[in-house]
């Protein structure tokens, strides 16, 4: 069975890194986006390590 967690984490990271259309973001929104990107990348890394270690 394939896990969709890596795909979801990757999409979360990509969406968090995209700028809002129409101008600059506030500092709080930038921090939230950065935190979401880091969490998404962390989840993706953990899923990849688990997948590699199963082989």
mmJSON file of the N, C-alpha and C atoms, coordinates in Angstrom:
{"data_MODEL":{"atom_site":{
"group_PDB":["ATOM","ATOM","ATOM","ATOM","ATOM","ATOM","ATOM","ATOM","ATOM","ATOM","ATOM","ATOM","ATOM","ATOM","ATOM","ATOM","ATOM","ATOM","ATOM","ATOM","ATOM","ATOM","ATOM","ATOM","ATOM","ATOM","ATOM","ATOM","ATOM","ATOM","ATOM","ATOM","ATOM","ATOM","ATOM","ATOM","ATOM","ATOM","ATOM","ATOM","ATOM","ATOM","ATOM","ATOM","ATOM","ATOM","ATOM","ATOM","ATOM","ATOM","ATOM","ATOM","ATOM","ATOM","ATOM","ATOM","ATOM","ATOM","ATOM","ATOM","ATOM","ATOM","ATOM","ATOM","ATOM","ATOM","ATOM","ATOM","ATOM","ATOM","ATOM","ATOM","ATOM","ATOM","ATOM","ATOM","ATOM","ATOM","ATOM","ATOM","ATOM","ATOM","ATOM","ATOM","ATOM","ATOM","ATOM","ATOM","ATOM","ATOM","ATOM","ATOM","ATOM","ATOM","ATOM","ATOM","ATOM","ATOM","ATOM","ATOM","ATOM","ATOM","ATOM","ATOM","ATOM","ATOM","ATOM","ATOM","ATOM","ATOM","ATOM","ATOM","ATOM","ATOM","ATOM","ATOM","ATOM","ATOM","ATOM","ATOM","ATOM","ATOM","ATOM","ATOM","ATOM","ATOM","ATOM","ATOM","ATOM","ATOM","ATOM","ATOM","ATOM","ATOM","ATOM","ATOM","ATOM","ATOM","ATOM","ATOM","ATOM","ATOM","ATOM","ATOM","ATOM","ATOM","ATOM","ATOM","ATOM","ATOM","ATOM","ATOM","ATOM","ATOM","ATOM","ATOM","ATOM","ATOM","ATOM","ATOM","ATOM","ATOM","ATOM","ATOM","ATOM"],
"id":[1,2,3,4,5,6,7,8,9,10,11,12,13,14,15,16,17,18,19,20,21,22,23,24,25,26,27,28,29,30,31,32,33,34,35,36,37,38,39,40,41,42,43,44,45,46,47,48,49,50,51,52,53,54,55,56,57,58,59,60,61,62,63,64,65,66,67,68,69,70,71,72,73,74,75,76,77,78,79,80,81,82,83,84,85,86,87,88,89,90,91,92,93,94,95,96,97,98,99,100,101,102,103,104,105,106,107,108,109,110,111,112,113,114,115,116,117,118,119,120,121,122,123,124,125,126,127,128,129,130,131,132,133,134,135,136,137,138,139,140,141,142,143,144,145,146,147,148,149,150,151,152,153,154,155,156,157,158,159,160,161,162,163,164,165],
"type_symbol":["N","C","C","N","C","C","N","C","C","N","C","C","N","C","C","N","C","C","N","C","C","N","C","C","N","C","C","N","C","C","N","C","C","N","C","C","N","C","C","N","C","C","N","C","C","N","C","C","N","C","C","N","C","C","N","C","C","N","C","C","N","C","C","N","C","C","N","C","C","N","C","C","N","C","C","N","C","C","N","C","C","N","C","C","N","C","C","N","C","C","N","C","C","N","C","C","N","C","C","N","C","C","N","C","C","N","C","C","N","C","C","N","C","C","N","C","C","N","C","C","N","C","C","N","C","C","N","C","C","N","C","C","N","C","C","N","C","C","N","C","C","N","C","C","N","C","C","N","C","C","N","C","C","N","C","C","N","C","C","N","C","C","N","C","C"],
"label_atom_id":["N","CA","C","N","CA","C","N","CA","C","N","CA","C","N","CA","C","N","CA","C","N","CA","C","N","CA","C","N","CA","C","N","CA","C","N","CA","C","N","CA","C","N","CA","C","N","CA","C","N","CA","C","N","CA","C","N","CA","C","N","CA","C","N","CA","C","N","CA","C","N","CA","C","N","CA","C","N","CA","C","N","CA","C","N","CA","C","N","CA","C","N","CA","C","N","CA","C","N","CA","C","N","CA","C","N","CA","C","N","CA","C","N","CA","C","N","CA","C","N","CA","C","N","CA","C","N","CA","C","N","CA","C","N","CA","C","N","CA","C","N","CA","C","N","CA","C","N","CA","C","N","CA","C","N","CA","C","N","CA","C","N","CA","C","N","CA","C","N","CA","C","N","CA","C","N","CA","C","N","CA","C","N","CA","C","N","CA","C","N","CA","C"],
"label_alt_id":[null,null,null,null,null,null,null,null,null,null,null,null,null,null,null,null,null,null,null,null,null,null,null,null,null,null,null,null,null,null,null,null,null,null,null,null,null,null,null,null,null,null,null,null,null,null,null,null,null,null,null,null,null,null,null,null,null,null,null,null,null,null,null,null,null,null,null,null,null,null,null,null,null,null,null,null,null,null,null,null,null,null,null,null,null,null,null,null,null,null,null,null,null,null,null,null,null,null,null,null,null,null,null,null,null,null,null,null,null,null,null,null,null,null,null,null,null,null,null,null,null,null,null,null,null,null,null,null,null,null,null,null,null,null,null,null,null,null,null,null,null,null,null,null,null,null,null,null,null,null,null,null,null,null,null,null,null,null,null,null,null,null,null,null,null],
"label_comp_id":["UNK","UNK","UNK","UNK","UNK","UNK","UNK","UNK","UNK","UNK","UNK","UNK","UNK","UNK","UNK","UNK","UNK","UNK","UNK","UNK","UNK","UNK","UNK","UNK","UNK","UNK","UNK","UNK","UNK","UNK","UNK","UNK","UNK","UNK","UNK","UNK","UNK","UNK","UNK","UNK","UNK","UNK","UNK","UNK","UNK","UNK","UNK","UNK","UNK","UNK","UNK","UNK","UNK","UNK","UNK","UNK","UNK","UNK","UNK","UNK","UNK","UNK","UNK","UNK","UNK","UNK","UNK","UNK","UNK","UNK","UNK","UNK","UNK","UNK","UNK","UNK","UNK","UNK","UNK","UNK","UNK","UNK","UNK","UNK","UNK","UNK","UNK","UNK","UNK","UNK","UNK","UNK","UNK","UNK","UNK","UNK","UNK","UNK","UNK","UNK","UNK","UNK","UNK","UNK","UNK","UNK","UNK","UNK","UNK","UNK","UNK","UNK","UNK","UNK","UNK","UNK","UNK","UNK","UNK","UNK","UNK","UNK","UNK","UNK","UNK","UNK","UNK","UNK","UNK","UNK","UNK","UNK","UNK","UNK","UNK","UNK","UNK","UNK","UNK","UNK","UNK","UNK","UNK","UNK","UNK","UNK","UNK","UNK","UNK","UNK","UNK","UNK","UNK","UNK","UNK","UNK","UNK","UNK","UNK","UNK","UNK","UNK","UNK","UNK","UNK"],
"label_asym_id":["A","A","A","A","A","A","A","A","A","A","A","A","A","A","A","A","A","A","A","A","A","A","A","A","A","A","A","A","A","A","A","A","A","A","A","A","A","A","A","A","A","A","A","A","A","A","A","A","A","A","A","A","A","A","A","A","A","A","A","A","A","A","A","A","A","A","A","A","A","A","A","A","A","A","A","A","A","A","A","A","A","A","A","A","A","A","A","A","A","A","A","A","A","A","A","A","A","A","A","A","A","A","A","A","A","A","A","A","A","A","A","A","A","A","A","A","A","A","A","A","A","A","A","A","A","A","A","A","A","A","A","A","A","A","A","A","A","A","A","A","A","A","A","A","A","A","A","A","A","A","A","A","A","A","A","A","A","A","A","A","A","A","A","A","A"],
"label_entity_id":["1","1","1","1","1","1","1","1","1","1","1","1","1","1","1","1","1","1","1","1","1","1","1","1","1","1","1","1","1","1","1","1","1","1","1","1","1","1","1","1","1","1","1","1","1","1","1","1","1","1","1","1","1","1","1","1","1","1","1","1","1","1","1","1","1","1","1","1","1","1","1","1","1","1","1","1","1","1","1","1","1","1","1","1","1","1","1","1","1","1","1","1","1","1","1","1","1","1","1","1","1","1","1","1","1","1","1","1","1","1","1","1","1","1","1","1","1","1","1","1","1","1","1","1","1","1","1","1","1","1","1","1","1","1","1","1","1","1","1","1","1","1","1","1","1","1","1","1","1","1","1","1","1","1","1","1","1","1","1","1","1","1","1","1","1"],
"label_seq_id":[1,1,1,2,2,2,3,3,3,4,4,4,5,5,5,6,6,6,7,7,7,8,8,8,9,9,9,10,10,10,11,11,11,12,12,12,13,13,13,14,14,14,15,15,15,16,16,16,17,17,17,18,18,18,19,19,19,20,20,20,21,21,21,22,22,22,23,23,23,24,24,24,25,25,25,26,26,26,27,27,27,28,28,28,29,29,29,30,30,30,31,31,31,32,32,32,33,33,33,34,34,34,35,35,35,36,36,36,37,37,37,38,38,38,39,39,39,40,40,40,41,41,41,42,42,42,43,43,43,44,44,44,45,45,45,46,46,46,47,47,47,48,48,48,49,49,49,50,50,50,51,51,51,52,52,52,53,53,53,54,54,54,55,55,55],
"pdbx_PDB_ins_code":[null,null,null,null,null,null,null,null,null,null,null,null,null,null,null,null,null,null,null,null,null,null,null,null,null,null,null,null,null,null,null,null,null,null,null,null,null,null,null,null,null,null,null,null,null,null,null,null,null,null,null,null,null,null,null,null,null,null,null,null,null,null,null,null,null,null,null,null,null,null,null,null,null,null,null,null,null,null,null,null,null,null,null,null,null,null,null,null,null,null,null,null,null,null,null,null,null,null,null,null,null,null,null,null,null,null,null,null,null,null,null,null,null,null,null,null,null,null,null,null,null,null,null,null,null,null,null,null,null,null,null,null,null,null,null,null,null,null,null,null,null,null,null,null,null,null,null,null,null,null,null,null,null,null,null,null,null,null,null,null,null,null,null,null,null],
"Cartn_x":[0.854,0.0,0.897,0.583,1.397,0.847,1.765,1.366,1.305,0.303,0.184,0.816,1.377,1.975,3.1,4.018,5.067,4.514,3.509,2.913,2.23,1.495,0.818,1.833,2.913,3.948,4.614,4.877,5.511,4.591,3.322,2.37,2.221,2.215,2.125,3.324,4.509,5.723,5.707,5.277,5.25,4.24,3.048,2.019,2.454,3.126,3.57,4.633,5.396,6.455,5.962,4.758,4.224,3.769,4.088,3.647,2.165,1.555,0.173,0.111,-0.898,-0.99,-1.369,-0.826,-1.243,-0.399,0.746,1.582,2.345,2.928,3.762,2.913,3.468,2.783,3.203,2.371,2.736,3.756,4.485,5.534,4.954,3.767,3.15,2.83,2.294,1.962,3.228,4.297,5.563,6.093,5.978,6.429,5.587,4.284,3.398,3.731,3.966,4.325,5.645,6.618,7.917,7.802,7.026,6.842,6.13,5.112,4.392,5.313,6.171,7.113,8.091,8.592,9.531,8.86,7.638,6.914,6.668,6.263,6.018,7.275,8.384,9.645,10.105,9.853,10.197,9.401,8.114,7.266,7.733,8.046,8.522,9.838,10.736,12.016,11.805,10.97,10.708,10.094,9.156,8.531,9.552,10.453,11.479,12.449,12.867,13.794,13.139,11.883,11.18,11.054,10.775,10.634,11.96,13.044,14.368,14.781,14.482,14.914,14.128,12.978,12.182,12.758,13.552,14.08,15.099],
"Cartn_y":[-1.18,0.0,1.239,2.195,3.405,4.486,5.18,6.267,7.573,8.371,9.67,10.782,10.438,11.46,12.239,11.585,12.376,13.365,12.949,13.842,15.023,14.772,15.841,16.804,16.263,17.117,17.985,17.396,18.153,19.26,18.956,19.976,21.086,20.731,21.737,22.673,22.096,22.913,23.836,23.333,24.159,25.288,24.983,26.008,27.058,26.638,27.585,28.53,28.09,28.933,29.887,29.659,30.551,31.87,32.984,34.272,34.501,35.292,35.668,36.603,36.465,37.383,38.784,39.773,41.139,41.89,41.389,42.196,41.39,42.107,41.468,40.914,39.941,39.351,40.06,39.987,40.499,39.558,40.054,39.254,37.986,38.093,36.918,35.854,36.266,35.309,34.656,35.427,34.866,33.827,34.102,33.141,31.873,32.03,30.868,30.038,30.709,29.997,29.26,29.923,29.283,28.084,28.227,27.113,25.949,26.252,25.195,24.486,25.256,24.652,23.731,24.179,23.343,22.08,22.202,21.02,20.054,20.592,19.745,19.03,19.753,19.134,18.102,18.368,17.4,16.115,16.243,15.068,14.29,15.018,14.368,13.633,14.256,13.619,12.362,12.439,11.261,10.125,10.468,9.434,8.804,9.608,9.079,8.17,8.586,7.773,6.447,6.479,5.244,4.33,4.923,4.136,3.492,4.248,3.721,2.623,2.81,1.824,0.509,0.504,-0.729,-1.645,-1.076,-1.88,-2.876],
"Cartn_z":[0.0,0.0,0.0,-0.833,-0.944,-0.031,0.609,1.502,0.721,0.987,0.322,1.149,2.319,3.188,2.501,1.779,1.115,0.095,-0.657,-1.651,-0.981,0.083,0.812,1.409,1.976,2.557,1.496,0.335,-0.738,-1.237,-1.428,-1.872,-0.844,0.432,1.494,1.453,1.274,1.222,0.02,-1.129,-2.34,-2.198,-1.71,-1.546,-0.526,0.542,1.56,1.024,0.046,-0.502,-1.589,-2.105,-3.135,-2.512,-3.144,-2.585,-2.834,-1.967,-2.188,-3.385,-4.254,-5.39,-4.926,-5.578,-5.313,-4.317,-3.94,-3.061,-2.044,-1.108,-0.107,1.038,1.716,2.866,4.142,5.132,6.449,7.081,8.056,8.699,9.331,9.933,10.563,9.523,8.389,7.327,6.78,6.687,6.21,7.195,8.489,9.503,9.476,9.309,9.233,7.996,6.88,5.656,5.789,6.403,6.601,7.53,8.595,9.536,8.852,8.041,7.329,6.34,5.677,4.728,5.458,6.604,7.367,7.886,8.359,8.841,7.683,6.539,5.374,4.919,4.883,4.49,5.522,6.792,7.83,7.689,7.417,7.219,5.996,4.929,3.717,3.97,4.724,5.05,5.872,6.9,7.724,6.921,6.037,5.21,4.273,3.735,2.836,3.581,4.773,5.565,5.932,6.322,6.673,5.463,4.3,3.091,2.703,2.803,2.445,3.419,4.706,5.709,5.608,4.966,4.797,3.732,2.82,1.723,2.179],
"occupancy":[1.0,1.0,1.0,1.0,1.0,1.0,1.0,1.0,1.0,1.0,1.0,1.0,1.0,1.0,1.0,1.0,1.0,1.0,1.0,1.0,1.0,1.0,1.0,1.0,1.0,1.0,1.0,1.0,1.0,1.0,1.0,1.0,1.0,1.0,1.0,1.0,1.0,1.0,1.0,1.0,1.0,1.0,1.0,1.0,1.0,1.0,1.0,1.0,1.0,1.0,1.0,1.0,1.0,1.0,1.0,1.0,1.0,1.0,1.0,1.0,1.0,1.0,1.0,1.0,1.0,1.0,1.0,1.0,1.0,1.0,1.0,1.0,1.0,1.0,1.0,1.0,1.0,1.0,1.0,1.0,1.0,1.0,1.0,1.0,1.0,1.0,1.0,1.0,1.0,1.0,1.0,1.0,1.0,1.0,1.0,1.0,1.0,1.0,1.0,1.0,1.0,1.0,1.0,1.0,1.0,1.0,1.0,1.0,1.0,1.0,1.0,1.0,1.0,1.0,1.0,1.0,1.0,1.0,1.0,1.0,1.0,1.0,1.0,1.0,1.0,1.0,1.0,1.0,1.0,1.0,1.0,1.0,1.0,1.0,1.0,1.0,1.0,1.0,1.0,1.0,1.0,1.0,1.0,1.0,1.0,1.0,1.0,1.0,1.0,1.0,1.0,1.0,1.0,1.0,1.0,1.0,1.0,1.0,1.0,1.0,1.0,1.0,1.0,1.0,1.0],
"B_iso_or_equiv":[0.0,0.0,0.0,0.0,0.0,0.0,0.0,0.0,0.0,0.0,0.0,0.0,0.0,0.0,0.0,0.0,0.0,0.0,0.0,0.0,0.0,0.0,0.0,0.0,0.0,0.0,0.0,0.0,0.0,0.0,0.0,0.0,0.0,0.0,0.0,0.0,0.0,0.0,0.0,0.0,0.0,0.0,0.0,0.0,0.0,0.0,0.0,0.0,0.0,0.0,0.0,0.0,0.0,0.0,0.0,0.0,0.0,0.0,0.0,0.0,0.0,0.0,0.0,0.0,0.0,0.0,0.0,0.0,0.0,0.0,0.0,0.0,0.0,0.0,0.0,0.0,0.0,0.0,0.0,0.0,0.0,0.0,0.0,0.0,0.0,0.0,0.0,0.0,0.0,0.0,0.0,0.0,0.0,0.0,0.0,0.0,0.0,0.0,0.0,0.0,0.0,0.0,0.0,0.0,0.0,0.0,0.0,0.0,0.0,0.0,0.0,0.0,0.0,0.0,0.0,0.0,0.0,0.0,0.0,0.0,0.0,0.0,0.0,0.0,0.0,0.0,0.0,0.0,0.0,0.0,0.0,0.0,0.0,0.0,0.0,0.0,0.0,0.0,0.0,0.0,0.0,0.0,0.0,0.0,0.0,0.0,0.0,0.0,0.0,0.0,0.0,0.0,0.0,0.0,0.0,0.0,0.0,0.0,0.0,0.0,0.0,0.0,0.0,0.0,0.0],
"pdbx_formal_charge":[null,null,null,null,null,null,null,null,null,null,null,null,null,null,null,null,null,null,null,null,null,null,null,null,null,null,null,null,null,null,null,null,null,null,null,null,null,null,null,null,null,null,null,null,null,null,null,null,null,null,null,null,null,null,null,null,null,null,null,null,null,null,null,null,null,null,null,null,null,null,null,null,null,null,null,null,null,null,null,null,null,null,null,null,null,null,null,null,null,null,null,null,null,null,null,null,null,null,null,null,null,null,null,null,null,null,null,null,null,null,null,null,null,null,null,null,null,null,null,null,null,null,null,null,null,null,null,null,null,null,null,null,null,null,null,null,null,null,null,null,null,null,null,null,null,null,null,null,null,null,null,null,null,null,null,null,null,null,null,null,null,null,null,null,null],
"auth_seq_id":[1,1,1,2,2,2,3,3,3,4,4,4,5,5,5,6,6,6,7,7,7,8,8,8,9,9,9,10,10,10,11,11,11,12,12,12,13,13,13,14,14,14,15,15,15,16,16,16,17,17,17,18,18,18,19,19,19,20,20,20,21,21,21,22,22,22,23,23,23,24,24,24,25,25,25,26,26,26,27,27,27,28,28,28,29,29,29,30,30,30,31,31,31,32,32,32,33,33,33,34,34,34,35,35,35,36,36,36,37,37,37,38,38,38,39,39,39,40,40,40,41,41,41,42,42,42,43,43,43,44,44,44,45,45,45,46,46,46,47,47,47,48,48,48,49,49,49,50,50,50,51,51,51,52,52,52,53,53,53,54,54,54,55,55,55],
"auth_comp_id":["UNK","UNK","UNK","UNK","UNK","UNK","UNK","UNK","UNK","UNK","UNK","UNK","UNK","UNK","UNK","UNK","UNK","UNK","UNK","UNK","UNK","UNK","UNK","UNK","UNK","UNK","UNK","UNK","UNK","UNK","UNK","UNK","UNK","UNK","UNK","UNK","UNK","UNK","UNK","UNK","UNK","UNK","UNK","UNK","UNK","UNK","UNK","UNK","UNK","UNK","UNK","UNK","UNK","UNK","UNK","UNK","UNK","UNK","UNK","UNK","UNK","UNK","UNK","UNK","UNK","UNK","UNK","UNK","UNK","UNK","UNK","UNK","UNK","UNK","UNK","UNK","UNK","UNK","UNK","UNK","UNK","UNK","UNK","UNK","UNK","UNK","UNK","UNK","UNK","UNK","UNK","UNK","UNK","UNK","UNK","UNK","UNK","UNK","UNK","UNK","UNK","UNK","UNK","UNK","UNK","UNK","UNK","UNK","UNK","UNK","UNK","UNK","UNK","UNK","UNK","UNK","UNK","UNK","UNK","UNK","UNK","UNK","UNK","UNK","UNK","UNK","UNK","UNK","UNK","UNK","UNK","UNK","UNK","UNK","UNK","UNK","UNK","UNK","UNK","UNK","UNK","UNK","UNK","UNK","UNK","UNK","UNK","UNK","UNK","UNK","UNK","UNK","UNK","UNK","UNK","UNK","UNK","UNK","UNK","UNK","UNK","UNK","UNK","UNK","UNK"],
"auth_asym_id":["A","A","A","A","A","A","A","A","A","A","A","A","A","A","A","A","A","A","A","A","A","A","A","A","A","A","A","A","A","A","A","A","A","A","A","A","A","A","A","A","A","A","A","A","A","A","A","A","A","A","A","A","A","A","A","A","A","A","A","A","A","A","A","A","A","A","A","A","A","A","A","A","A","A","A","A","A","A","A","A","A","A","A","A","A","A","A","A","A","A","A","A","A","A","A","A","A","A","A","A","A","A","A","A","A","A","A","A","A","A","A","A","A","A","A","A","A","A","A","A","A","A","A","A","A","A","A","A","A","A","A","A","A","A","A","A","A","A","A","A","A","A","A","A","A","A","A","A","A","A","A","A","A","A","A","A","A","A","A","A","A","A","A","A","A"],
"auth_atom_id":["N","CA","C","N","CA","C","N","CA","C","N","CA","C","N","CA","C","N","CA","C","N","CA","C","N","CA","C","N","CA","C","N","CA","C","N","CA","C","N","CA","C","N","CA","C","N","CA","C","N","CA","C","N","CA","C","N","CA","C","N","CA","C","N","CA","C","N","CA","C","N","CA","C","N","CA","C","N","CA","C","N","CA","C","N","CA","C","N","CA","C","N","CA","C","N","CA","C","N","CA","C","N","CA","C","N","CA","C","N","CA","C","N","CA","C","N","CA","C","N","CA","C","N","CA","C","N","CA","C","N","CA","C","N","CA","C","N","CA","C","N","CA","C","N","CA","C","N","CA","C","N","CA","C","N","CA","C","N","CA","C","N","CA","C","N","CA","C","N","CA","C","N","CA","C","N","CA","C","N","CA","C","N","CA","C","N","CA","C","N","CA","C"],
"pdbx_PDB_model_num":[1,1,1,1,1,1,1,1,1,1,1,1,1,1,1,1,1,1,1,1,1,1,1,1,1,1,1,1,1,1,1,1,1,1,1,1,1,1,1,1,1,1,1,1,1,1,1,1,1,1,1,1,1,1,1,1,1,1,1,1,1,1,1,1,1,1,1,1,1,1,1,1,1,1,1,1,1,1,1,1,1,1,1,1,1,1,1,1,1,1,1,1,1,1,1,1,1,1,1,1,1,1,1,1,1,1,1,1,1,1,1,1,1,1,1,1,1,1,1,1,1,1,1,1,1,1,1,1,1,1,1,1,1,1,1,1,1,1,1,1,1,1,1,1,1,1,1,1,1,1,1,1,1,1,1,1,1,1,1,1,1,1,1,1,1]
}}}
